[in-house]
């Protein structure tokens, strides 16, 4: 059994029994001194101030924006967290840690939460206020927009919620929500100044984050400068530059050639070739990226759950992990969040069964099935996984046509088009994964899983005060997804980052999407 130390998420929940007590916790995140990378794997020396760090990420092409509410790719999020703050963010164990919020307090019924803001300023000197928070959340919830965090903020009645004073927000909820801090930490729920518009973000974005805007060329680079007045302390670096390099080879060569000091998302083969050789540092964030094929359940052939089950049984997960990830990961079991709180680890590990898959396809009238599998070099292992699965499917009489997509537009293209695609996700709590990807109104519902009774179970889980009872509801939901869902989750990959030997303070224990991942305000150059 694979152990996942530190990945059991514990929400910062108080007053579940009806006793109100303010949850005051120090601002989360590392100080750059613990578990962080440095020359030879250590972290020798005190943080040094100054210099520009150049970080290479795969990007989104000419359509990129600095609007934090549209952040979707890892490059978008890394830029957003440099310029903006959220009320809370996920710690290494996926608990909700206070950021712009200094604490939160529910009422006895868990349907009203008071959130206290710490003293913080936007880059133009204006204080961050309760009205800014409400404006930001109402902007995200705009029914005419498709902002990433919209589904996560759904529990909040934003019309009834109010500013108690300049630094206190009372959130009125549509139903009791036991783990409301996770809503505050939701992917994409950044706080922007009251009155901000899309045009503002494209010209000169103003946030409260650790870096200030300098310049932005979509699809090419973004330069940000240290915010000396940041509430969590000024960054060590003078500047950080985000460089777009969609090809993994380009990111590696830029790192080896000294054009960048940080290369995001290297493949396992690259890591093995350079690990311990002394030229660059390899940082492995263990088992932090879900690897999957997404089947669209609202269209043929995957609108038939027998076909979906057949595809679950076609996959040889160990072969996919060994071949597509070069063994740098563990097998999945068609569910998100292995090792996280509420994960249904009691379900039997699914194994390849081609005979059973053939029988299911025959019952579904889908013998000699032909499907197109969309993939792209946009993510490590995607093209390899597609080729391996194509060969596995042939054993069940299924013809898989692998179609290569654009690295610049892949994630937008696969959201609504096609029937089967390569998919992945960084870390988040299981209930956040459900809210953002599996509810009828989720804006990133790539499997088109639309079931009102499933939505109702999610709302029931949210409203259940007792932790064991809440876990039981999440268990029911996962058993259904395991039986007939649209995600064929075949593995969980190590997240691999390369850095120059001069880079210090890169956290080694922070899964992708958590607070300390790509956190350049705590990095310095030795």
Wavefront OBJ file of the C-alpha trace (Angstrom):
o trace
v 0.000 0.000 0.000
v 1.379 3.383 -1.008
v 1.655 5.839 1.877
v 0.775 9.502 1.371
v 2.164 11.279 4.419
v 0.781 14.745 4.975
v -1.993 14.448 2.412
v -4.893 13.972 4.782
v -6.722 17.257 4.537
v -8.111 18.688 7.772
v -10.323 21.715 7.284
v -9.931 24.520 9.801
v -13.460 24.029 11.082
v -14.609 25.497 14.354
v -18.004 25.596 16.040
v -19.323 22.468 14.337
v -20.990 21.741 17.644
v -22.471 25.203 17.729
v -19.798 26.838 19.882
v -18.453 29.907 18.105
v -14.694 30.321 18.340
v -12.672 32.401 15.951
v -10.214 30.324 13.920
v -7.129 32.491 14.076
v -4.098 30.964 12.438
v -0.820 32.507 11.401
v -0.368 33.129 7.707
v 0.445 29.801 6.108
v 3.328 28.715 3.972
v 7.002 28.043 4.394
v 9.600 30.627 5.212
v 11.946 29.130 2.678
v 13.983 27.356 5.352
v 12.307 23.936 5.582
v 12.106 21.201 3.008
v 13.183 23.547 0.233
v 15.619 22.924 -2.573
v 19.132 24.210 -2.799
v 22.524 23.191 -4.081
v 23.175 19.581 -3.247
v 19.631 19.248 -1.900
v 20.346 21.439 1.118
v 19.309 24.965 1.892
v 22.542 26.453 3.127
v 22.854 30.153 3.845
v 20.414 32.890 4.724
v 18.018 34.221 2.078
v 19.715 36.727 -0.203
v 17.895 39.737 -1.551
v 17.996 40.809 -5.171
v 18.152 39.517 -8.709
v 15.654 38.432 -11.337
v 14.478 34.823 -11.528
v 13.305 33.636 -14.932
v 10.740 30.822 -14.799
v 9.710 28.814 -17.865
v 6.153 27.469 -18.080
v 3.965 26.019 -20.794
v 1.502 28.768 -21.684
v -1.736 29.479 -23.472
v -0.580 31.367 -26.550
v -1.707 34.791 -27.720
v -5.037 34.485 -25.892
v -3.389 34.624 -22.462
v -4.720 37.120 -19.938
v -3.736 38.278 -16.457
v -7.367 38.228 -15.321
v -6.976 36.030 -12.222
v -10.563 34.814 -12.386
v -9.807 33.248 -15.767
v -6.681 31.451 -14.513
v -6.804 27.892 -15.771
v -3.340 26.738 -16.826
v -0.497 26.301 -14.350
v 1.236 29.313 -15.933
v -1.914 31.389 -15.352
v -2.055 30.381 -11.702
v 1.641 31.021 -11.083
v 1.251 34.540 -12.501
v -2.006 35.131 -10.631
v -0.620 34.136 -7.244
v 2.328 36.503 -7.777
v 0.012 39.477 -8.401
v -3.045 38.634 -6.278
v -4.091 37.011 -3.016
v -7.025 34.818 -1.998
v -8.769 34.828 1.374
v -7.306 31.381 2.009
v -5.193 28.837 0.177
v -4.410 25.137 0.432
v -1.492 24.036 2.564
v 0.724 21.091 1.726
v -1.802 18.764 3.417
v -4.696 20.463 1.552
v -6.042 22.158 4.658
v -7.332 25.709 4.186
v -4.786 28.242 5.475
v -5.649 31.917 6.065
v -4.186 34.421 3.618
v -6.020 37.760 3.248
v -8.410 36.380 5.845
v -6.948 36.318 9.334
v -9.713 34.027 10.553
v -13.299 32.862 10.197
v -16.152 32.083 12.552
v -19.382 30.215 11.789
v -22.694 30.485 13.567
v -24.204 27.441 15.267
v -26.093 26.462 12.120
v -23.031 26.688 9.841
v -25.009 28.808 7.378
v -23.423 32.175 8.269
v -19.685 32.729 8.454
v -17.907 35.904 9.542
v -14.531 36.359 7.866
v -12.043 38.851 9.284
v -9.534 40.434 6.931
v -5.960 41.185 7.859
v -4.509 44.613 7.119
v -3.331 44.528 3.530
v -3.070 46.994 0.655
v -3.451 46.792 -3.087
v -0.516 47.861 -5.225
v -2.048 51.334 -5.722
v -2.134 51.907 -1.964
v -5.843 51.293 -1.368
v -6.615 48.987 1.561
v -8.177 45.592 0.871
v -11.714 45.851 2.244
v -14.817 43.763 2.704
v -16.362 45.511 -0.314
v -13.450 44.361 -2.482
v -14.088 40.784 -1.352
v -17.791 40.967 -2.157
v -17.120 42.608 -5.523
v -14.588 39.888 -6.416
v -16.916 37.032 -5.503
v -19.884 38.631 -7.272
v -17.757 39.098 -10.371
v -16.761 35.425 -10.303
v -20.411 34.403 -9.862
v -21.631 36.440 -12.847
v -24.071 34.101 -14.636
v -22.960 35.515 -17.998
v -19.339 34.507 -17.394
v -17.519 31.196 -17.062
v -15.027 32.003 -14.341
v -13.242 28.996 -12.881
v -14.285 29.423 -9.245
v -17.988 30.011 -9.968
v -19.112 26.495 -8.983
v -17.001 26.591 -5.806
v -18.662 29.846 -4.684
v -22.161 28.488 -5.394
v -22.975 27.847 -1.681
v -22.780 31.607 -0.985
v -25.875 33.810 -1.212
v -23.980 36.826 -2.474
v -27.043 39.066 -2.505
v -27.601 38.505 1.206
v -23.925 38.579 2.190
v -22.677 41.923 3.482
v -19.772 43.983 4.724
v -20.129 44.302 8.505
v -17.320 46.831 8.543
v -14.246 47.592 6.457
v -12.477 44.376 7.446
v -15.329 42.003 8.254
v -17.494 40.104 5.775
v -20.582 38.150 6.775
v -21.186 35.396 4.244
v -24.765 34.135 4.181
v -24.921 30.625 2.766
v -27.720 28.879 0.882
v -27.344 25.857 3.168
v -25.117 24.821 6.069
v -21.577 24.257 4.819
v -19.298 22.499 7.236
v -16.073 23.114 5.320
v -16.627 26.650 4.135
v -12.899 27.551 4.419
v -12.345 25.384 1.342
v -14.610 27.769 -0.563
v -12.353 30.672 0.427
v -9.341 28.732 -0.851
v -11.011 27.749 -4.124
v -8.930 27.605 -7.275
v -9.283 31.012 -8.939
v -11.038 32.854 -6.082
v -8.660 35.832 -6.072
v -9.511 39.191 -4.527
v -9.357 42.191 -6.876
v -10.153 45.874 -6.277
v -13.793 46.919 -6.317
v -14.742 48.055 -9.815
v -12.000 46.173 -11.680
v -12.768 45.357 -15.306
v -11.374 42.937 -17.871
v -9.639 45.868 -19.567
v -7.820 46.708 -16.323
v -6.262 43.262 -16.161
v -5.096 43.432 -19.750
v -3.452 46.862 -19.317
v -2.143 47.180 -15.757
v -3.482 44.662 -13.231
v -3.614 45.808 -9.619
v -3.646 43.163 -6.910
v -2.454 42.758 -3.348
v 0.107 40.047 -4.103
v 3.836 39.918 -3.411
v 4.789 41.244 -6.857
v 3.697 44.300 -8.862
v 3.005 44.375 -12.573
v 5.760 45.574 -14.956
v 4.976 44.133 -18.383
v 3.070 41.365 -20.157
v 3.319 39.948 -23.682
v 0.675 37.195 -24.044
v 2.190 33.884 -25.070
v 5.706 35.194 -24.486
v 6.562 36.652 -21.085
v 5.427 38.583 -18.024
v 7.675 40.616 -15.718
v 6.708 41.482 -12.119
v 8.630 43.499 -9.522
v 8.879 43.009 -5.762
v 6.097 44.539 -3.671
v 7.993 45.918 -0.683
v 4.731 46.546 1.169
v 3.235 43.053 0.930
v 1.461 42.020 4.120
v 3.387 38.720 4.233
v 6.764 40.410 3.791
v 8.596 41.528 0.688
v 9.906 38.847 -1.681
v 13.629 38.177 -1.712
v 13.812 38.614 -5.488
v 13.813 42.022 -7.162
v 11.869 40.631 -10.117
v 10.388 37.444 -11.493
v 9.916 36.877 -15.219
v 7.528 34.212 -16.486
v 8.746 32.914 -19.843
v 6.438 30.835 -22.041
v 8.055 27.707 -23.479
v 5.477 25.132 -24.506
v 7.956 22.433 -25.533
v 9.473 20.544 -22.612
v 12.745 20.354 -24.525
v 12.769 24.146 -24.842
v 12.297 24.560 -21.083
v 15.084 22.072 -20.345
v 17.496 23.592 -22.857
v 16.813 27.085 -21.538
v 17.581 25.851 -18.021
v 20.757 24.063 -19.087
v 21.847 27.045 -21.147
v 21.311 29.575 -18.363
v 18.431 31.426 -20.060
v 16.094 30.541 -17.165
v 16.597 29.470 -13.554
v 13.335 27.532 -13.079
v 11.701 25.071 -15.486
v 8.192 23.909 -14.670
v 6.995 20.418 -15.511
v 9.795 18.209 -16.735
v 9.176 14.665 -17.882
v 10.546 11.667 -15.940
v 13.098 10.783 -18.613
v 14.597 14.263 -18.393
v 14.661 14.085 -14.617
v 16.500 10.759 -14.640
v 19.023 12.047 -17.131
v 19.989 15.036 -14.979
v 19.253 14.035 -11.383
v 22.359 13.993 -9.233
v 24.642 15.023 -12.120
v 25.447 18.409 -10.591
v 24.376 20.691 -13.421
v 20.766 21.390 -12.332
v 18.537 20.512 -9.394
v 15.532 18.204 -9.814
v 12.580 18.757 -7.471
v 9.990 15.957 -7.252
v 6.565 16.676 -5.789
v 5.445 13.104 -5.225
v 2.186 11.758 -6.660
v 0.591 15.168 -6.984
v -0.888 15.068 -10.491
v -3.923 12.956 -11.410
v -3.511 11.349 -14.844
v -6.685 10.302 -16.659
v -8.687 9.858 -19.828
v -11.910 11.880 -19.812
v -14.957 10.321 -21.479
v -17.824 12.685 -22.322
v -20.883 11.040 -20.803
v -23.451 13.120 -22.713
v -22.650 11.789 -26.199
v -22.047 8.542 -28.056
v -20.411 6.194 -27.431
v -19.851 7.184 -23.792
v -23.483 8.036 -23.041
v -23.791 4.265 -22.468
v -22.344 3.394 -19.061
v -21.514 -0.120 -20.307
v -19.064 1.419 -22.764
v -17.517 3.506 -19.990
v -17.123 0.423 -17.800
v -15.541 -1.418 -20.728
v -12.959 1.355 -21.060
v -12.227 1.152 -17.325
v -11.441 -2.540 -17.903
v -9.336 -1.966 -21.031
v -6.733 0.067 -19.143
v -3.619 -1.630 -17.824
v -2.766 1.041 -15.286
v 0.668 -0.225 -14.342
v 1.709 -0.317 -17.988
v 0.515 3.290 -18.354
v 2.452 4.408 -15.264
v 5.581 2.553 -16.377
v 5.377 3.671 -19.997
v 3.904 7.181 -19.912
v 5.443 8.259 -16.596
v 8.592 6.109 -16.692
v 7.448 4.707 -13.358
v 7.428 8.127 -11.664
v 4.015 7.722 -10.046
v 1.469 5.213 -8.753
v -1.584 3.572 -10.299
v -5.032 5.149 -9.998
v -8.440 3.593 -9.475
v -10.751 5.853 -11.512
v -11.176 8.329 -8.666
v -9.525 11.678 -7.952
v -7.585 12.372 -4.759
v -5.733 9.198 -3.798
v -4.649 9.595 -0.197
v -6.748 12.714 0.453
v -9.464 12.991 3.075
v -12.714 11.271 2.020
v -10.975 9.181 -0.660
v -12.796 5.880 -1.131
v -9.786 3.634 -0.616
v -11.938 0.607 0.201
v -12.970 0.020 -3.386
v -11.157 -2.862 -5.136
v -8.265 -1.877 -7.359
v -9.510 -2.169 -10.914
v -7.453 -4.466 -13.141
v -7.404 -4.987 -16.889
v -10.041 -7.502 -18.029
v -10.265 -7.530 -21.813
v -12.732 -10.417 -21.950
v -15.184 -8.580 -19.692
v -14.629 -5.372 -21.705
v -15.475 -7.200 -24.936
v -18.639 -8.635 -23.381
v -19.801 -5.201 -22.197
v -19.170 -3.660 -25.606
v -21.152 -6.466 -27.254
v -24.112 -5.872 -24.899
v -23.938 -2.170 -25.749
v -23.946 -2.916 -29.452
v -20.501 -1.370 -29.709
v -18.453 -4.192 -31.147
v -15.692 -2.996 -33.475
v -16.009 0.437 -31.854
v -13.925 3.269 -33.278
v -13.166 6.334 -31.163
v -10.913 9.371 -31.445
v -8.607 10.082 -28.494
v -7.529 13.722 -28.298
v -4.079 14.325 -26.890
v -1.268 16.861 -27.118
v 2.318 17.440 -26.076
v 0.854 20.052 -23.704
v 1.605 17.854 -20.681
v 4.276 15.309 -19.820
v 3.220 11.774 -20.676
v 0.105 12.665 -22.659
v 1.231 11.477 -26.072
v 2.840 8.364 -24.593
v -0.324 7.519 -22.643
v -2.443 7.909 -25.764
v -0.251 5.498 -27.745
v -0.177 2.930 -24.949
v -3.947 3.051 -24.473
v -4.490 2.758 -28.229
v -2.583 -0.532 -28.175
v -4.418 -1.746 -25.059
v -7.804 -0.978 -26.626
v -6.959 -3.041 -29.683
v -6.977 -6.070 -27.403
v -10.687 -5.480 -26.786
v -11.457 -4.948 -30.452
v -11.591 -1.155 -30.124
v -9.890 1.049 -32.694
v -8.497 4.223 -31.148
v -7.488 7.035 -33.497
v -5.048 9.326 -31.697
v -5.510 12.979 -32.670
v -2.824 15.523 -31.775
v -4.129 18.862 -30.577
v -2.580 22.317 -30.310
v -0.522 22.955 -27.200
v -1.786 26.531 -27.137
v -5.511 25.730 -27.154
v -5.739 22.097 -26.004
v -7.395 22.710 -22.648
v -10.058 24.969 -24.121
v -10.596 22.656 -27.100
v -11.237 19.494 -25.072
v -13.640 21.090 -22.606
v -16.619 20.867 -24.949
v -15.445 19.143 -28.121
v -14.572 15.524 -28.832
v -15.573 12.409 -26.909
v -12.348 11.084 -25.322
v -9.221 12.978 -24.278
v -6.095 12.898 -22.154
v -6.637 14.817 -18.917
v -4.810 15.710 -15.727
v -5.242 17.710 -12.533
v -3.120 19.103 -9.758
v -4.011 18.800 -6.094
v -7.180 20.072 -4.442
v -9.598 18.668 -1.839
v -11.932 16.001 -3.206
v -14.987 18.155 -2.564
v -13.373 20.989 -4.562
v -12.728 18.601 -7.449
v -16.400 17.631 -7.348
v -17.651 21.219 -7.227
v -15.449 22.398 -10.082
v -15.699 19.375 -12.399
v -18.660 17.146 -11.608
v -21.701 19.280 -10.858
v -24.273 20.196 -13.477
v -23.187 23.853 -13.475
v -19.426 23.275 -13.063
v -17.580 25.439 -15.577
v -14.798 22.872 -16.156
v -16.966 19.760 -16.410
v -14.872 17.957 -19.040
v -16.790 14.661 -18.736
v -20.194 16.376 -19.018
v -21.319 14.537 -15.889
v -24.745 16.156 -15.381
v -26.881 14.479 -12.710
v -29.188 16.434 -10.410
v -29.282 13.612 -7.868
v -25.464 13.685 -7.736
v -25.613 17.467 -7.220
v -28.045 16.873 -4.356
v -25.649 14.409 -2.709
v -22.876 16.985 -2.899
v -25.082 19.577 -1.232
v -26.006 16.996 1.419
v -22.331 16.318 2.100
v -21.648 20.042 2.408
v -24.456 20.442 4.916
v -23.596 17.440 7.097
v -21.988 18.498 10.359
v -20.872 15.070 11.541
v -17.567 14.168 9.884
v -18.257 10.433 9.684
v -21.684 11.013 8.162
v -20.185 13.507 5.713
v -17.501 10.988 4.730
v -20.222 8.411 4.130
v -21.979 10.711 1.644
v -18.727 11.398 -0.198
v -18.210 7.641 -0.231
v -21.586 7.118 -1.950
v -20.702 9.699 -4.575
v -17.349 8.091 -5.285
v -18.822 4.600 -5.542
v -21.102 5.905 -8.263
v -18.228 7.572 -10.093
v -16.197 4.373 -9.766
v -19.045 2.402 -11.348
v -20.138 4.756 -14.109
v -18.251 8.050 -14.065
v -16.439 9.647 -16.972
v -12.892 9.878 -15.568
v -10.668 6.867 -16.238
v -8.013 7.753 -13.662
v -5.041 5.535 -14.444
v -2.334 7.127 -12.322
v -0.943 9.826 -10.066
v 2.323 11.308 -11.301
v 5.226 12.971 -9.576
v 5.341 16.672 -10.412
v 8.873 17.419 -11.606
v 10.572 20.829 -11.596
v 14.110 21.741 -12.590
v 16.070 24.641 -11.150
v 19.490 26.183 -11.547
v 21.991 25.371 -8.801
v 21.745 28.984 -7.607
v 18.048 28.765 -6.745
v 17.016 28.368 -3.110
v 13.663 28.131 -1.339
v 11.708 25.967 -3.805
v 9.398 23.918 -1.607
v 9.720 20.147 -2.099
v 6.567 19.063 -0.306
v 3.932 21.264 -1.944
v 1.708 19.515 -4.510
v 0.822 21.505 -7.616
v -2.030 23.987 -6.970
v -1.191 24.432 -3.288
v 0.071 27.615 -1.628
v 3.795 26.855 -1.675
v 3.908 25.503 -5.235
v 5.376 28.085 -7.681
v 5.652 30.507 -4.796
v 8.332 32.874 -5.990
v 8.051 35.351 -3.134
v 9.884 32.809 -0.939
v 12.587 31.937 -3.483
v 16.005 33.553 -3.715
v 19.183 33.358 -5.784
v 22.357 32.348 -3.953
l 1 2 3 4 5 6 7 8 9 10 11 12 13 14 15 16 17 18 19 20 21 22 23 24 25 26 27 28 29 30 31 32 33 34 35 36 37 38 39 40 41 42 43 44 45 46 47 48 49 50 51 52 53 54 55 56 57 58 59 60 61 62 63 64 65 66 67 68 69 70 71 72 73 74 75 76 77 78 79 80 81 82 83 84 85 86 87 88 89 90 91 92 93 94 95 96 97 98 99 100 101 102 103 104 105 106 107 108 109 110 111 112 113 114 115 116 117 118 119 120 121 122 123 124 125 126 127 128 129 130 131 132 133 134 135 136 137 138 139 140 141 142 143 144 145 146 147 148 149 150 151 152 153 154 155 156 157 158 159 160 161 162 163 164 165 166 167 168 169 170 171 172 173 174 175 176 177 178 179 180 181 182 183 184 185 186 187 188 189 190 191 192 193 194 195 196 197 198 199 200 201 202 203 204 205 206 207 208 209 210 211 212 213 214 215 216 217 218 219 220 221 222 223 224 225 226 227 228 229 230 231 232 233 234 235 236 237 238 239 240 241 242 243 244 245 246 247 248 249 250 251 252 253 254 255 256 257 258 259 260 261 262 263 264 265 266 267 268 269 270 271 272 273 274 275 276 277 278 279 280 281 282 283 284 285 286 287 288 289 290 291 292 293 294 295 296 297 298 299 300 301 302 303 304 305 306 307 308 309 310 311 312 313 314 315 316 317 318 319 320 321 322 323 324 325 326 327 328 329 330 331 332 333 334 335 336 337 338 339 340 341 342 343 344 345 346 347 348 349 350 351 352 353 354 355 356 357 358 359 360 361 362 363 364 365 366 367 368 369 370 371 372 373 374 375 376 377 378 379 380 381 382 383 384 385 386 387 388 389 390 391 392 393 394 395 396 397 398 399 400 401 402 403 404 405 406 407 408 409 410 411 412 413 414 415 416 417 418 419 420 421 422 423 424 425 426 427 428 429 430 431 432 433 434 435 436 437 438 439 440 441 442 443 444 445 446 447 448 449 450 451 452 453 454 455 456 457 458 459 460 461 462 463 464 465 466 467 468 469 470 471 472 473 474 475 476 477 478 479 480 481 482 483 484 485 486 487 488 489 490 491 492 493 494 495 496 497 498 499 500 501 502 503 504 505 506 507 508 509 510 511 512 513 514 515 516 517 518 519 520 521 522 523 524 525 526
